[in-house]
Each structure stands twice: as structure tokens, then as C-alpha cells.
Amino acid sequence: MNMQKPLKCAAAVLSGIIVMTNFSGTAIAETSLSGSETTAVITTAAETTSVTAAKAGTADAKQDSEAKSEKTDWWKAEITDYDSSLSLISYEITPDKTETEDEENKDSSDDSAEVNPASGKVIAAPIPVESQTTGGYIGDIPEGQGQAAINAQPGQFAFVTYGWGHGVGMSQNGANFYAMYSGWSYQDILFHYYPGTYLMNTGTAETEQVTVNGVTGDVLSMVAGIVEREVGPSMSTETIKAQAVAVYTYIKYHGDNSRDLRCKENPSQTVIDACASVLGEALYYDGDYALTMFCASSGGATANCRDVFTNDIPYLTSVPSDYDAAYDPHYGTVNYFDSSEVKRLVESRYGISLSENPGNWFQLSQGDGGYVTQVVIDGQITVKGEDLYVGLGLKSPKFEVYYAG
């Protein structure tokens, strides 16, 4: 396995900055804001980890351009693009489905798992997968990347984000760190990021067809195409296997028809072999498929689903992602906005008129893992942190806000 070098540190430069929210950790600045004290920690982003983008999948070649043109409020970072466009890919759908949709998906999954549509014969029930956990040691983690230099000019906002993507479920970078530095198996990874789930083999994957973004194909081809796009062959084999299980489970949860994932053509043999080794394995919770969401990286801890979205899902809770502060290139990314640009974006999105004092525009509340749950905007309206991070084009709903007055 290729070991990644520890990322470089940068000293903190915090002159004339008003801290707008708090984040657990070592204090570097304190100030009074609307009568309450807040404390902040800033850490640096470093050079981006290079991840080889291989050609993959069986879906048609139009999918890449379609994925980038779609407009939704779900942001998913594509790891294979980290060194090129650094643009976010918007193709995940909300887990806040209606009861009717849940029942339709459940019925579809149950039907496909119990009866072969071609022969009409009953298919054997899923069987438990043999345990392959290692209980790998977590320790000897290097110190964090240090504190980011905040060089906001007067009249500018600085938004510091941790991780890339919504932060709910499995962190792809975090999974790879656990495999690389703690020797975790794919099962260790899955049970860590989806606590309380269990692993079964459906027994149907070798013969069934699934649909991804309107294209139908065999399970191995479709899953391998998605996994190639999501993590590629350069990550550890155990990470690739964990991603394959998460992808297959996600498709099964949505009734064998996932509209929001994407394939790449001609997946590498490394990815195909890893996917084939876990073909048919899916995560279950309380007798049904789990909603196995995932994101690129999670900034030290994953998010509780209820904090970022709405649903309170027991296995989509906040868990540590221990190696992020030391190794993840998206831990502590600083983005600067002129106050005029923030004013334009916020007023356009929410239909309000902001006051003349930018220092009063944002009051943040944080939930599990430091993710922003709510933002009071200028004392006028309250929005979810997820909605503001999407509206401003930030990397993650785990963010801090600073204003240089």
C-alpha cells in the first residue's frame, strides 16, 4: 500500500478577525459576539492527495457530462477529480423520503430478493457473511496539520471547512486511512461507519440486473463502474471492497434502481477483482437494507444524519474518523468571500435584505462531530447548515465563519 506523507503545517495568522462560531479544540482566538464568547480552532489544508482516475463502468459515456450538469441540493465530492477541477459533483438524493416511497422501495427489494422474475421460483433467503474483522490498532497518529493562516482582508469573510461532502456515512478517505495505518478489513470499515448494521449475502447478485442512472446491467459491471468512479484502483483493496458493499447496498435500498450514482467505463482489473470478492454482500439493519450513504472525507468525524438532513437514522450517526487531522488534504480548507458577494448570494437564496453590519450576519449552532445544524442569518431567519453550505458552494457543512471588520 502506498503510504501518504504527513501534510505540512502552517502557522496561524489571525489579525483583525472576528470569530463568528465555535469549534472544539485548542483555542487560538476569543472575542465577544452578541454578548457571548466564542472560541475557534483553524487548521490548514495542504497539497491535495493525487488519486489516479481510471476509466470505468458499463454506463454510457454521456453520464460524466450529465452528472456535472445536474442541479440538486446534494453535494458529493468525487475523489478522482481532486487534482483537476476540484469541483463538487451534485448527484446524491435526499434520504428524507416519504413513507410511500419507503414502502415502494421495500416492496421492490423484497420482491426481487424472494422470487426470480424469469422462473417464478422462490430464491433462498440471504445468508450471513463470515466475519473477517481484524480489530486493528488505532494509535501512534501523528499530530494534526497545524493551524491555517487566515489572511482575510478588511470586509472579507473566511469560511474554514473540514472534509469534503455532506459527512454522513462512510468517509472514503477515512476508510482508506484505517486500512493503510491500522490494517482494518473492509468489514471493520463498514461496521465502524455504519454501526449496528450486519452483513448478509443476498444470493441474487450473480444473476440479477440493476439500473444506475437509467442504464441497466449486471451487478458486477455496474458496481465496479461506480466504485471506479468513486475511489478508483489506487486506494487499498479493503477500501475498494468496503465501497463495493456500500454501493451495492445503496442500490438495493433504492429498489435496484439508483438514479443518483454514476459509472465510468472500463473499470480497472484491480477494482473488478475487489468487487467480485464481495459480490452480493449487503449491509442490513432491522431486517432490511441499510441506507449506506458515503462522502469523500469527513473532517475528523462523520455527521449525524439528523444534523445535516432531517431523518434520525440509528446507523447514520457521528463516529470518529481518527486520521483526518493528520492526513486528509481537506481538513481545514479556507475560502474567502467579499462581504458584497456573501450579501448577494444570501439575499438571492433567501429573499431577505441583510443589515449593514456583516458581523451580525451569521450565528452558528453545531451538532455531533462539529457539523453546523442551524444558522441564524442576521437575526431574521434560521436555516439548516447544510442549506447554507450548498448555497455558498463550500466543501462541507462542517465549517466555521470569520469576518474581518
C-alpha positions, -999 to 999 in steps of 0.1 A, spaced: 0 0 0 12 35 -8 17 55 24 8 91 22 32 116 37 20 138 66 8 171 54 27 203 61 17 228 88 11 265 86 13 290 114 -18 308 124 -22 344 113 -53 359 129 -52 397 127 -84 417 129 -106 386 126 -139 384 144 -147 348 154 -183 340 145 -187 305 158 -170 279 180 -153 246 173 -139 221 198 -101 220 202 -72 243 211 -83 280 215 -65 305 193 -88 334 195 -116 347 216 -140 376 212 -173 388 223 -202 383 198 -237 395 207 -229 391 244 -214 355 241 -179 343 239 -168 320 211 -136 300 206 -122 287 173 -95 264 160 -82 267 125 -62 240 108 -46 241 74 -53 224 41 -23 212 23 -14 199 -11 -41 176 -25 -35 138 -25 -32 126 -60 -56 98 -69 -54 81 -103 -85 84 -123 -90 52 -143 -116 46 -170 -145 26 -156 -181 12 -157 -206 0 -182 -228 31 -183 -228 51 -215 -202 79 -220 -227 106 -216 -230 101 -179 -200 122 -169 -213 153 -186 -248 147 -173 -236 143 -138 -219 177 -138 -249 194 -154 -275 182 -130 -287 207 -103 -296 194 -69 -290 203 -33 -269 172 -27 -232 177 -30 -208 148 -33 -171 152 -39 -156 129 -65 -122 118 -53 -108 112 -88 -113 149 -95 -93 162 -65 -62 172 -86 -81 186 -116 -112 207 -113 -118 205 -76 -154 209 -84 -182 192 -64 -204 166 -81 -241 171 -73 -257 137 -77 -269 123 -44 -306 124 -34 -321 133 0 -327 105 25 -358 123 37 -382 102 17 -419 98 23 -434 67 39 -449 58 5 -415 59 -12 -401 38 16 -428 12 12 -424 11 -26 -386 6 -23 -391 -21 4 -417 -39 -16 -394 -38 -47 -364 -51 -27 -385 -78 -11 -399 -90 -45 -366 -92 -62 -350 -110 -33 -377 -136 -29 -389 -145 -64 -369 -150 -96 -390 -130 -122 -379 -153 -150 -386 -186 -134 -411 -176 -108 -392 -198 -83 -385 -187 -47 -350 -176 -41 -332 -186 -10 -331 -160 18 -299 -140 24 -272 -158 44 -248 -142 69 -213 -134 58 -184 -149 76 -167 -125 100 -134 -110 87 -129 -83 112 -93 -76 125 -98 -51 153 -68 -32 140 -50 -10 165 -56 28 163 -27 47 176 6 64 170 -13 90 150 9 120 141 0 154 153 -25 174 133 -17 196 103 -14 227 124 -33 259 121 -43 275 89 -32 310 81 -62 333 79 -54 363 58 -88 378 54 -87 414 42 -110 441 58 -145 435 46 -139 398 39 -154 366 53 -132 335 58 -150 301 58 -130 272 71 -143 238 62 -134 203 74 -138 174 50 -154 172 16 -191 163 11 -221 160 34 -202 140 60 -229 114 66 -220 77 65 -187 63 53 -158 86 46 -138 73 17 -106 89 27 -111 80 63 -118 44 53 -85 43 33 -66 57 63 -79 30 86 -69 3 61 -35 18 55 -25 27 90 -45 3 112 -48 -27 89 -86 -27 90 -105 -51 69 -135 -40 47 -158 -53 75 -140 -33 101 -145 -2 80 -182 -9 73 -192 -17 109 -173 14 121 -191 38 97 -225 21 98 -227 10 135 -254 -16 143 -256 -30 108 -248 -66 99 -236 -82 67 -255 -107 46 -252 -121 11 -284 -117 -10 -276 -147 -31 -291 -129 -61 -262 -108 -73 -248 -132 -99 -280 -133 -119 -298 -101 -112 -298 -68 -132 -297 -34 -116 -302 1 -130 -279 30 -125 -288 64 -139 -311 49 -165 -286 22 -176 -293 -15 -168 -266 -41 -164 -253 -70 -144 -244 -63 -108 -206 -68 -110 -203 -45 -141 -225 -17 -126 -209 -18 -91 -174 -19 -105 -181 11 -127 -194 31 -98 -166 21 -75 -140 31 -102 -156 65 -103 -159 69 -65 -124 57 -53 -105 41 -82 -78 15 -80 -52 34 -61 -69 31 -27 -63 -1 -6 -81 -33 -16 -101 -33 17 -113 2 10 -124 -7 -25 -142 -37 -11 -160 -16 15 -170 8 -12 -184 -20 -33 -205 -33 -5 -218 2 3 -226 8 -34 -245 -25 -38 -264 -19 -6 -273 16 -17 -287 3 -50 -307 -24 -32 -321 1 -7 -334 20 -37 -352 -9 -52 -324 -19 -77 -327 15 -93 -302 42 -83 -307 74 -102 -280 94 -85 -249 73 -87 -227 73 -118 -204 47 -136 -172 51 -155 -164 29 -184 -138 1 -184 -131 -4 -147 -96 -15 -138 -90 -51 -131 -80 -42 -95 -114 -27 -89 -132 -56 -107 -114 -82 -87 -121 -64 -54 -158 -60 -62 -161 -97 -73 -147 -108 -40 -176 -93 -21 -203 -97 -48 -238 -99 -33 -227 -87 1 -250 -60 16 -255 -43 49 -288 -48 67 -304 -31 96 -335 -44 114 -343 -69 86 -339 -45 56 -312 -29 35 -294 0 52 -291 34 36 -253 33 30 -245 69 23 -209 79 18 -188 110 11 -152 119 2 -139 129 36 -154 138 69 -131 162 88 -123 142 119 -157 128 125 -188 119 104 -221 137 108 -252 126 124 -278 123 96 -304 143 116 -279 172 120 -272 176 83 -305 164 68 -337 155 87 -341 118 93 -327 103 125 -313 70 113 -296 49 140 -267 37 120 -260 71 103 -247 86 135 -215 105 142 -183 84 146 -146 93 147 -125 94 116 -93 94 135 -66 100 109 -82 130 92 -64 158 111 -30 142 103 -35 131 67 -67 144 50 -59 172 25 -94 187 30 -91 191 68 -91 229 72 -97 245 38 -100 283 39 -123 301 14 -125 339 12 -156 359 2 -160 396 0 -189 407 21 -206 421 -10 -205 386 -26 -219 369 6 -247 395 6 -256 388 -30 -256 350 -25 -276 351 8 -301 377 -3 -307 359 -36 -311 324 -19 -334 335 9 -352 366 -3 -341 388 26 -323 421 29 -292 419 51 -283 447 76 -252 469 71 -232 451 98 -217 418 83 -205 409 118 -242 401 127 -250 380 96 -242 345 109 -248 328 142 -240 291 141 -252 261 161 -232 229 159 -242 193 164 -224 160 167 -189 160 152 -189 198 148 -213 199 119 -234 231 116 -270 223 123 -286 257 121 -276 292 111 -294 323 123 -290 348 94 -289 384 106 -315 377 133 -341 374 105 -343 337 95 -330 303 106 -317 278 80 -300 245 82 -262 244 80 -265 220 50 -285 246 31 -261 274 37 -230 253 27 -247 244 -5 -258 279 -12 -222 293 -7 -205 264 -25 -185 253 5 -169 218 7 -186 207 38 -214 215 63 -187 213 90 -175 249 89 -165 280 108 -171 316 99 -147 345 105 -152 382 95 -125 408 92 -141 441 101 
